[in-house]
């Protein structure tokens, strides 16, 4: 079947559609799981080591790839991130450099319980044009095993491979016109038999958790979702105190220091979303190498090292979370020096997840209201907003982490450029965002 000729352009904004999820055949039966403890979530089925393939290529949407890998690993799956390029290192759609576990050729004879394609452009085209991946995915469908795609990939890859036939599917709004009109469904998640499709970066948590449910059962999916803080009903999404202006006459520059053990989802979501708003983001490694191994074993290559990064001045410095990563950031004399200078100069800084603890130890949360991950919030001795996902106090911004990072990133964009810019970015990633 001839490949679709689709222009290489970035995802564009749209108006969020409802309903959120459509299931035209039931997912795998729910399986009893043990209580939420450590990562990964333990369950009777997790010991079977469900094997998952997540392919990536040049221009793959990094949020989609990393969230898929991270969430499924937390559930207990054995996930391989495989490069369809000649090299393992792949530059994703917003400039994040990911290092795959293997090349796709090494996966040709493997049997997977799930093959899940991230989107992004031209990443979806790179996946579509990989013959090895096409054969793997077609066989996956023929053998009645789980497979799926998100964002542009349903239209760009699954369609020319003929894997959409007799199935209702969804994709990013910018590609909906490529789908047969009688098969297209405007929902965040569409499950039809063994095929699951989804709309974009902002729906990837739902996409990944749908696979967790189908592989391991509803109890495990619920436990992983709770640990990721993706259920926001229990707290307010954002609150601001002591409001001050964050606008700049030039393109804002943000420093994101990273270390081994940093939360990859937090790093990637923050960087991806800010870059979509045309913010200049610098990811700097505090390790000897620019490559770090994040908390769920994803390998990320930073833009530079912290020593070179420290030669510049930043409008914002944001620390990602991750227990091991935060400990390493806390030991970095350069990071501590940069944060101290940031505060003394009256510039903006913040932290996600457990990293607000680092800010407190440096005296950077004095007289400030903050929040942090539920496991770290008890370590904050000042004023705490426990029931708020994102807290802004003057020129300090903190967040609970993981499931609140998109709100955190959009809050920064809103402060820098205004609500309309934040809303436009939210629509482009298919994320529900307040109208005012």
Phi, psi and omega in degrees: 000134182294144180286149177289138175269101183240128181297150181271098178219159181284159178299143184246159182297157175205174176268127183301133183253158172242162002281172184282325186214138174232131177237119180258355166211147190292145175288176179303148182300141180297143181239139179297136181236155176287162181301153179300122180232261183250174178270132359281165175295129181273143178203162178303326183275338184295335179291343178283352178053067175304130184263130184233137175249126173237101181278149176224154176214177179303123179089007173299144176289113187295323178300315182294315180296312187288320178297317177303308182298312184298308184297316181292325175293321178298330180281349178109004181283151173268100189256129173252122170268117187242132180275134174268002179268175179286340179244157177285328179282128184231131175271120185277182192296327180256017173097355176290136179260118179251147177247114182292160177284322183213167169276154185298330181299328180290347182262357190301324184256009180277155173250124184247146173282337180208136169240119185236119183263120170286165181259221184093154178232134007272018183304318181296325177293320179297322176292314180304319186276001179271110184295322179299315180294321178302314181296319180299314185288320177298317178295323177303315180291317180298325181273007177060042172252161186295139172210163182190171180203155185225156173067239180281337189299323178302317181280321188277325183253306185296321183298305180294339176278356178076019185267010178259353189297134179060026180227143171274135183220163175230169178196186178298141181308329181292345183244004183300328181289350177277342182275148172303128188301328182279355177249345185283134180233129181269073177224157180296321179229136175230117178250118177230104183062235182270359181259131174235130177232160183209173196266322185180186183307320183288351177250009187290327176300314178298318179301309182294317181291332174297319177293321177301317179296318182289330181274319191239347180106163185295324181296319179293317178300317179297318180296317178296317179301318178296318180294328180277354181062035181275349178265109189260007184295336186278350182211160178289142185291319184207145173215141182239138177237152175049057188298130174226163182280137177248007187288153181228156178276347180236173177296122181295145178243130183239133174257130175239097176287140180227160182211168171303129181095356174296151178287114183297322180297319181295316179298308186292316179297314180301309184295313181302310185293318179296321179293329176298331178272009178071028172278141177276108184250131177245121176261121186237128180274135174269359179274173178293330178255153174289339178276130176242155174252112187282183192298327179252029172075010172287136179262124180238136177259117180290163179289328184200179174263162187294330180296314179290323179297328184291352180282350181249166176253139185240143176288326176223145169236124182237126178263127172282168180264205188103117189306308181294320180295318180297320178299321180286323175297322182295333180275350182281115179296327180291316179299315180298320179295315180298318180294318179297316179294325179299314180293314183297330181273358180074026178265173190271144176207165180187179182208155181240145170067245181267353184289339173303337175297323177296317179299319180295316181296336177269005180075021186267358177248014179299128180063021179246149172266132186218173171221173181196177176303144181308328179283343182252345189296332179293341180276352177274125186264348180270203178288132185234136173256089187291329186259026180234134180285320180228129180238128174245125176230101183065246180250028176237133179229132180226160184211154179291331176108169176051261183294350179256002186290326178296315176300319179300311182295319179291329176296321177296315179298319178299319179291324183282320191234349182106163186296323184295322177294317179299317181294322178297316178296318179300317179295323180296330179263004180062059181232127181292127186221141181303145180286337180213000000 
